[in-house]
């Protein structure tokens, strides 16, 4: 077995969660620049700041507005996620999330549950339009990019940092390269450790981001927090974005359909009821 290479690591809080970067033969300064990239882009994609680019888009519902290239790329990813999941991963669930009380970061405490907006959202392609670096959200609708943005950002950051790196943004993870020994990066997965190389992983759970009977995983078929019988799903896929979409879709499908879905779309998976 080849000798283990030195790994530089960097941990920080951003995007409302814990983030980590691990890399072989990268300077501490490069990892810090990775953190700054996450913070800068996250500040534009969050719905919790009135000054963010996403909040501006949501407030301008009904109007075409100019968007940055990064926002356009993430919105395209949201449309891809909707198509990949058969509509179950729908970034247009923002009104339902607000009605369920998810109006601010959970470390600040849940908001008021109104339940008035708990209704099925329209399919995302009917809510969101993109054209020539411009976007429009339909009146009365709103977009939440959430985990889609984290999976997309994990993929992009590994490409920026180099050929042998792991980026973990709150459970949305992308591993690139052979890791410290060349046989893959060791990643905890469903109570075991797996070696990932040029793959992504993600976990979706209703056990953590919850308040009373409410939680953040909205079923777009009902507009209410999901109650499928599956509480946590972890998957390995080709990249972080695809892993996020699969991990979000599976618990919405429930324990009867999720195993077959994961077998068709994921490289490995773990389900917990």
Buried (B, 14 or more C-beta within 10 A) or exposed (E): EEEEEEBBEBEBEBBBBEBBBBBBEBEEEBBEBBBEBBBEBBBBBBBBEEEBBBBBBBEEBEEBBEBEEBBBEBBEBBBBBBEBBEBBBBBBBBBBBBBBBBBEEBEEEBBEBEEEBBEBBBBBBEBBBBEEEEBBBBEEBBBBBBBBBBBBBBBBBBEEBBBBBBBBBBBBBBBBBBBBBBEBBBBEBBEEEBBBBBBBBBBBBBEEBBBEEBBBBBBBEEBBBBBBEBBBBBBBBBBBBBBBBBBBBBBBBBBEBBEEBBEEBBBBBBBBE
